[in-house]
């Protein structure tokens, strides 16, 4: 999908290409790492409780 930016007098705006989800990769990676760490921590706590 492309956005028509031909209206702009500025070449930078006309040539801009949005990277889509690629720009959010760092945020998603951080959240995933945090979720995995929380999951592993809870899993260890469950084993201690059961033992």
For each residue, the residues with C-beta under 8 A, 3 or more apart:
1:
2:
3: 18
4: 7
5: 8 13 14 16
6: 14
7: 4
8: 5 13 14
9:
10: 13 14
11: 14 15
12: 15 16
13: 5 8 10 16
14: 5 6 8 10 11
15: 11 12
16: 5 12 13
17:
18: 3
19: 22 23
20: 23
21: 24 25
22: 19 25
23: 19 20
24: 21 27 28
25: 21 22 28 29
26: 29 30
27: 24 30 31
28: 24 25 31 32
29: 25 26 32 33
30: 26 27 33 34
31: 27 28 34 35
32: 28 29 35 36
33: 29 30 36 37
34: 30 31 37 38
35: 31 32 38 39
36: 32 33 39 40
37: 33 34 40 41
38: 34 35 41 42
39: 35 36 42 43
40: 36 37 43 44
41: 37 38 44 45
42: 38 39 45 46
43: 39 40 46 47
44: 40 41 47 48
45: 41 42 48 49
46: 42 43 49 50
47: 43 44 50 51
48: 44 45 51
49: 45 46
50: 46 47
51: 47 48
